[in-house]
């Protein structure tokens, strides 16, 4: 995924010699195209060989597609059919054993920390020619801890956990993790002040099915009451572990100095105490319905397949995410987080003989 991309204002124009139009069901407009007079251009480094396309689905989800042309196409037997009919196919534990072995072997080290000339040469080759089997995606929801209700602080973080705990199509709480483990994939998520981000990585051959299961987090999470209590404990465990981190303590100190009523002063982590409220499952459901709307989300998908292939895939999978047509959270009215008269300087002790100083103006 690109570290940073800047999109110019939307313009009308031709796309690959054709008029700008919705060629696939679920796609309402093109935002960005590569090259061509009158077309928008994505600003990127000259040495970046990747191809980019930004589209908006009919439900309002903005999607950035990234294709790496340096990698060869999938073998014929590795492609999904044109209708992506096998996205929901049953899993065979042995189906992708060869893929998983290749995935795992990429990170193996030589014995005694040494590598042969041939291995060094192969490593250099891999740096110039990226893995042809790895694909990735990230979805950002425009809501974070600033939107936590005062009486349920940490709710955004808890919901980040809860969407992993089964959905209408795949109700098993551990089904997605089991799928990723079987196919050599990884996932992660984190909650910030203004956004919640979900990350997925998977070998290319299994990417479509992984993406389909992952998308259901945002389509129909079950948010079961029994799972809420377990994930509350998981959030509390994360908080207890984070207490040992100096950076976490530093953040807590800064938050405690925020202006009264400013969301910067919220307890963003959440723990057993802050999440112990009556009707927590209902609060989670309401938070999800209010904020996990397609028009509040941005998705980036990177793979070695063509942009058209990726567009077809994400349109098929992500168009079912609901949209509530509500505005995104806006905190422009809350003003600055700190009063300069209260917060002039912070000193962080490191040893008895030195310190770090941060000026806040």
SEDOKE-426508 format. One line per 8 residues: their letters; for each residue y, z, x of C-alpha. Coordinates in steps of 0.5 Angstrom, whole numbers, padded with zeros to 4 digits. Last residue first. Example, Ala and Ser with C-alpha at 12.3 -4.5 7.8 and 13.67 -1.06 7.14 Angstrom:
2
sa = -0002/0014/0027  -0009/0016/0025
//
This chain:
361
xxxxxxxx = 0052/0046/0006  0046/0049/0008  0045/0050/0016  0038/0051/0018  0036/0056/0024  0030/0056/0028  0029/0063/0032  0027/0065/0039
xxxxxxxx = 0026/0071/0043  0022/0075/0038  0018/0069/0036  0018/0064/0031  0023/0067/0026  0026/0063/0021  0034/0063/0020  0037/0061/0013
xxxxxxxx = 0044/0059/0013  0050/0059/0008  0046/0060/0001  0050/0065/-0004  0057/0062/-0003  0054/0055/-0002  0051/0055/-0009  0044/0052/-0009
xxxxxxxx = 0041/0047/-0014  0046/0043/-0015  0048/0040/-0022  0043/0041/-0028  0045/0035/-0032  0042/0030/-0028  0035/0033/-0029  0032/0027/-0034
xxxxxxxx = 0025/0027/-0036  0023/0020/-0038  0025/0018/-0045  0020/0017/-0050  0017/0011/-0052  0010/0014/-0053  0006/0009/-0049  -0002/0010/-0049
xxxxxxxx = -0006/0007/-0043  -0010/0002/-0046  -0007/-0004/-0042  -0010/-0001/-0035  -0017/-0004/-0035  -0016/-0011/-0037  -0009/-0012/-0034  -0011/-0008/-0028
xxxxxxxx = -0017/-0013/-0027  -0013/-0020/-0029  -0008/-0018/-0024  -0012/-0016/-0018  -0016/-0023/-0019  -0009/-0027/-0019  -0007/-0023/-0013  -0013/-0025/-0009
xxxxxxxx = -0018/-0020/-0007  -0017/-0016/-0001  -0015/-0010/-0004  -0009/-0006/-0006  -0007/-0003/-0013  0000/0000/-0014  0001/0004/-0021  0008/0006/-0024
xxxxxxxx = 0008/0011/-0030  0013/0013/-0035  0012/0007/-0039  0005/0008/-0039  0006/0015/-0042  0003/0022/-0039  0010/0026/-0041  0010/0028/-0048
xxxxxxxx = 0002/0027/-0050  0000/0030/-0043  0005/0036/-0044  0003/0037/-0052  -0005/0037/-0050  -0003/0042/-0044  0001/0047/-0049  -0005/0046/-0054
xxxxxxxx = -0010/0048/-0048  -0006/0054/-0046  -0005/0057/-0053  -0004/0064/-0051  -0001/0065/-0044  -0004/0066/-0037  -0002/0061/-0033  0003/0065/-0030
xxxxxxxx = -0002/0070/-0028  -0008/0066/-0026  -0003/0062/-0021  0002/0056/-0022  0004/0052/-0016  0011/0050/-0018  0014/0057/-0019  0021/0055/-0022
xxxxxxxx = 0027/0056/-0018  0028/0049/-0017  0028/0048/-0024  0036/0051/-0025  0036/0057/-0029  0040/0062/-0024  0042/0058/-0018  0036/0057/-0013
xxxxxxxx = 0035/0063/-0008  0028/0064/-0010  0026/0057/-0009  0028/0057/-0002  0024/0063/0000  0018/0060/-0004  0019/0054/0000  0019/0058/0007
xxxxxxxx = 0013/0061/0004  0009/0055/0003  0011/0052/0010  0009/0059/0013  0002/0058/0010  -0003/0064/0008  0000/0064/0001  -0003/0057/0000
xxxxxxxx = -0010/0060/0000  -0008/0064/-0006  -0005/0058/-0009  -0011/0054/-0009  -0015/0059/-0011  -0010/0060/-0017  -0011/0053/-0019  -0018/0053/-0018
xxxxxxxx = -0018/0059/-0023  -0014/0055/-0028  -0019/0050/-0027  -0024/0054/-0030  -0020/0057/-0036  -0018/0050/-0038  -0025/0047/-0037  -0028/0052/-0043
xxxxxxxx = -0022/0049/-0047  -0023/0042/-0046  -0018/0037/-0044  -0021/0031/-0046  -0017/0026/-0042  -0016/0020/-0046  -0012/0014/-0043  -0009/0017/-0037
xxxxxxxx = -0016/0020/-0034  -0019/0014/-0036  -0016/0010/-0031  -0020/0013/-0026  -0027/0010/-0029  -0024/0003/-0029  -0022/0004/-0022  -0028/0006/-0020
xxxxxxxx = -0032/0000/-0023  -0027/-0005/-0020  -0027/-0002/-0013  -0035/-0002/-0013  -0035/-0008/-0008  -0029/-0006/-0005  -0031/0001/-0002  -0026/0006/-0006
xxxxxxxx = -0020/0009/-0005  -0016/0013/-0010  -0010/0017/-0011  -0006/0021/-0016  0001/0022/-0016  0005/0027/-0020  0013/0027/-0020  0019/0030/-0021
xxxxxxxx = 0018/0037/-0017  0011/0035/-0014  0004/0035/-0016  -0001/0032/-0012  -0008/0028/-0013  -0014/0026/-0009  -0019/0021/-0009  -0025/0018/-0004
xxxxxxxx = -0030/0013/-0005  -0037/0012/-0001  -0041/0009/-0007  -0045/0015/-0009  -0040/0020/-0007  -0035/0016/-0011  -0039/0016/-0017  -0041/0024/-0017
xxxxxxxx = -0034/0025/-0017  -0033/0021/-0023  -0038/0024/-0027  -0037/0032/-0025  -0034/0033/-0032  -0038/0029/-0035  -0034/0026/-0041  -0034/0019/-0039
xxxxxxxx = -0031/0014/-0045  -0027/0020/-0048  -0025/0024/-0042  -0028/0029/-0037  -0025/0034/-0032  -0021/0030/-0028  -0015/0030/-0032  -0015/0038/-0032
xxxxxxxx = -0013/0038/-0025  -0006/0034/-0026  -0006/0038/-0032  -0006/0045/-0028  0000/0042/-0023  0004/0040/-0029  0003/0047/-0032  0005/0051/-0026
xxxxxxxx = 0010/0055/-0030  0008/0057/-0037  0013/0061/-0040  0019/0057/-0037  0016/0050/-0039  0014/0046/-0033  0019/0040/-0033  0021/0041/-0026
xxxxxxxx = 0014/0042/-0024  0013/0035/-0024  0014/0028/-0029  0014/0021/-0027  0007/0019/-0027  0005/0016/-0020  -0001/0012/-0020  -0004/0010/-0013
xxxxxxxx = -0010/0005/-0011  -0014/0003/-0006  -0019/-0002/-0003  -0024/-0002/0003  -0029/-0007/0004  -0026/-0012/0008  -0024/-0007/0013  -0018/-0009/0017
xxxxxxxx = -0017/-0015/0022  -0013/-0013/0028  -0015/-0006/0028  -0022/-0008/0027  -0022/-0013/0033  -0019/-0007/0037  -0025/-0003/0035  -0030/-0008/0036
xxxxxxxx = -0027/-0009/0043  -0028/-0002/0044  -0035/-0002/0042  -0037/-0008/0047  -0033/-0004/0052  -0038/0002/0051  -0035/0008/0048  -0035/0015/0050
xxxxxxxx = -0034/0022/0046  -0040/0025/0049  -0044/0021/0044  -0040/0015/0040  -0036/0017/0034  -0037/0015/0027  -0032/0013/0023  -0034/0006/0021
xxxxxxxx = -0041/0008/0020  -0039/0011/0013  -0037/0005/0010  -0042/0001/0013  -0048/0006/0010  -0044/0006/0003  -0044/-0002/0003  -0051/-0002/0005
xxxxxxxx = -0053/0003/0000  -0049/0000/-0006  -0055/-0001/-0011  -0059/0005/-0009  -0056/0010/-0014  -0056/0005/-0020  -0050/0006/-0024  -0050/0003/-0031
xxxxxxxx = -0045/-0003/-0033  -0038/-0001/-0035  -0034/-0006/-0030  -0040/-0011/-0031  -0036/-0015/-0036  -0031/-0017/-0032  -0029/-0023/-0036  -0029/-0028/-0030
xxxxxxxx = -0035/-0025/-0027  -0035/-0019/-0022  -0035/-0021/-0015  -0040/-0019/-0010  -0046/-0024/-0011  -0041/-0029/-0009  -0039/-0026/-0002  -0032/-0023/-0003
xxxxxxxx = -0026/-0027/0000  -0024/-0026/0007  -0019/-0021/0010  -0013/-0024/0013  -0010/-0025/0006  -0009/-0018/0004  -0007/-0017/-0003  -0002/-0012/-0006
xxxxxxxx = -0001/-0011/-0013  0005/-0007/-0016  0004/-0005/-0023  0009/-0002/-0028  0006/0001/-0034  0010/-0001/-0041  0005/-0002/-0046  0005/-0009/-0045
xxxxxxxx = 0004/-0009/-0038  0010/-0010/-0033  0008/-0014/-0026  0010/-0013/-0019  0007/-0018/-0014  0006/-0018/-0007  0002/-0021/-0001  0001/-0018/0005
xxxxxxxx = 0002/-0021/0012  0007/-0016/0014  0010/-0018/0021  0017/-0020/0018  0018/-0013/0015  0019/-0013/0007  0024/-0014/0002  0021/-0017/-0004
xxxxxxxx = 0023/-0023/-0007  0026/-0025/-0014  0025/-0033/-0015  0031/-0038/-0016  0029/-0042/-0010  0021/-0041/-0008  0018/-0035/-0004  0014/-0029/-0006
xxxxxxxx = 0014/-0027/-0014  0017/-0021/-0017  0019/-0018/-0024  0014/-0022/-0028  0014/-0021/-0035  0010/-0019/-0041  0003/-0018/-0039  -0002/-0015/-0044
xxxxxxxx = -0006/-0022/-0045  -0005/-0026/-0039  -0001/-0032/-0038  0006/-0029/-0040  0011/-0033/-0037  0016/-0035/-0031  0015/-0043/-0031  0010/-0046/-0027
xxxxxxxx = 0011/-0049/-0020  0008/-0042/-0016  0012/-0038/-0021  0019/-0041/-0023  0025/-0037/-0025  0029/-0032/-0029  0032/-0026/-0025  0030/-0019/-0025
xxxxxxxx = 0035/-0015/-0020  0032/-0014/-0013  0026/-0010/-0011  0026/-0006/-0005  0019/-0004/-0002  0017/0002/0002  0011/0005/0005  0007/-0001/0003
x = 0000/0000/0000
//
